[in-house]
Amino acid sequence: FPPKLSAEFLGLMLRPVAETIQISVMGTALAVLIGFPLGLLATSSLTWSGILHERGGAGKRWALGVVPYALARALLSIFRSIPEFVWAFMFVRAVGLGPFPGVLAIGVAYGGMLGKVYSEILEGVNPDPLEALHAGGASKTGIVLYGLVPQALPNVISYTLYRWECAIRASSIMGFVGAGGLGQQIELSMRMFQFDEIITLLAMLFALVASVDFVSGRLRAAVVR
């Protein structure tokens, strides 16, 4: 103490801050691209059971539904069972230092989490609107678009925003294995015993996380309404 607040140092830290934000945004986007299709396949009411498949034969449901369902569930379990920090270490070894392995680590680890929660949200919707649409002669596509999606979408968006908040924290931690962002700068300052820089960096990280939490919370409140 006191923290390092020189204009030169703060100017140099703008790039790590921007990298941290970019890693979290791109990592969350990649997680959605991974988790959404796997989450759909891992939803039993979409793949092999429930009102959408009540007219199909048992053999057809097993071949076209249960097998992809089981494979999707297995992949999601593998992705989320390995912590993002370990994924980051493996991707750093595979593709080198920088923000790219951080994006991959968040995308894979959080993709498993998002896909699992997406499937649970879709399976937990109220079945009454689906049955009403089915009784009225709606097609499978119509039942999904007008009965399933409107119920699930607010919770899906809300959980995705929450994961973006977590990605900000994760991207800063993964810098300790060379995955870019503020975490990498904190690790470098610790090696050099520059504790005045560390105090400043931790304060910047706190402000960044608080800002993202506030923005994400406001967006979630607007979606839920």
Salt bridges, closest charged atoms under 4 A:
GLU19 OE2 - ARG15 NE 3.86
GLU54 OE2 - HIS134 NE2 3.41
GLU120 OE2 - LYS116 NZ 2.17
GLU123 OE2 - ARG73 NH2 3.47
GLU165 OE2 - ARG220 NH1 2.42
GLU187 OE2 - ARG191 NE 2.49
GLU197 OE2 - LYS4 NZ 3.43
ASP213 OD2 - ARG169 NH2 3.08
